[in-house]
C-alpha cells in the first residue's frame, strides 16, 4: 500500500503541472506571463498554495495581480480538475515568492567579494 504522504506528493506534483498549464492558458496576458514555482498541497488536499515567481514584478503591482489571480481561481481550479480527472480541485491560494531574486542578489554579492579578494 502506498503511503499517504507519497500520494499527497504525487497529487501535489500533478497539481503543479496542471497549474502551470492553466495559468498559461489564461486570456489575460499579464497573468499568463506569471510563472508558478511550486504548489503546496495541504494534508487534507482541500487547499493548495501556489508560489508565484516575483522576479521583475514591483511590490506595488503584487496586490493587484493577487486579486486578479483570486478572481481567476475558479477557472484555474476547473481546468486542473478536468485535466487531472479529479471531481474537485483544491481551493487555490496565491503568494509571491522572492527566493529567486534573493538568490540572484546573493550571487552578485559573492561575485563582488571574490573580485575584491583577487
N, C-alpha and C positions, 0 to 999 in steps of 0.2 A: 504494500500500500504506500502511496506517495505521501510524504509528509505535508501537512497543511501549509507550512512555510514555503515549501517548494512550489506548491500550487499557486500560492499568492504571488510569488516572484515571477512565475510564468505568466500569470494574468497581468501583472504589472508591466512586464516586457511587451506583451501584446497590446496593452493599453497605450504604452508609449509609442509604439509603431503606428497604431491607428490614429493617435492624437496628432502626430506629425503629418500624416496624410490629410486628416480633417482640417487642420489649420491651413495647410497649403491649398485646400480646395475652396476656401472662403472667397467670396466675391470682393471683399474689402482688401485692397492691395496692401494697406498698412498692416492689417492683421495677418494676411497671408505671408508677409515677409518675415514674421516673427519665427524664431526657432525655439522649439521645446528642447530643453536639456535633459529632462528627466520627468517621469511621472511616478509619484509615490502613492501607492495604494494603501488604504487603511487596513487594519487587521480584519475587519468585518466586510471589506470590499464594497462598502457603500459610499465611501468618499475617496477622492484622489486629489492630490495637489500636484499641479503641473508647474514645473520650474521653467521659466522663460528666460532666455538669454537677454541680458540687459545691455550688452555691448552696443554702443552707438545710440542708445536711447536716453534722452535727457531726463533727469529726475522730474522735471515739470510735466513731461508727457506721460509718465507712467500711470498716474491715476486715471487719466482719460483712456489709455489703452486697456487698463484692467477693467474699466467699466464696459468697454466695447467687447472684451473677451467674455465678461459675465453675461452680457446680452446674447452673445453667440453660443453660450454653453449648451443651450437646448439643442441647437443644430449639431454641435460637436458631439454631444452625448448620443444623439440619434445615429449619427454617422458611425460612431465607434460600435454601438450595439449592433447595428445592421452588419457592418463589416466583420465583426467577430462572431456573429451568430448568437449574441447574448440577448436574453429577454430584456435586460435593463443594464445600462452602463452606470458606473458610479457617478455621483454628483461631483462635478469638476470645480476646483478652486485654483486660482492662478496666483503666482508670486514671481516677481522678477528676481533673478539670481545674478549677482555681481561677481561671482567667483572667477570667471574668465578674465574680466577686466582687472581684477586684483592680481591674478597670476601674471598677466602681461606687465603690470606695473612692477611687480617684484622682479621679474626677469630683467626689466630695464634697469632697475636699481642694482641688481647683481652685475650686470654688464658694465655699468659705470664704475662699480667698485673694482672689478677685475682690470678695467682700463687704468684706473688710478694706481693700482698696485704695480703695474709694469713700469 
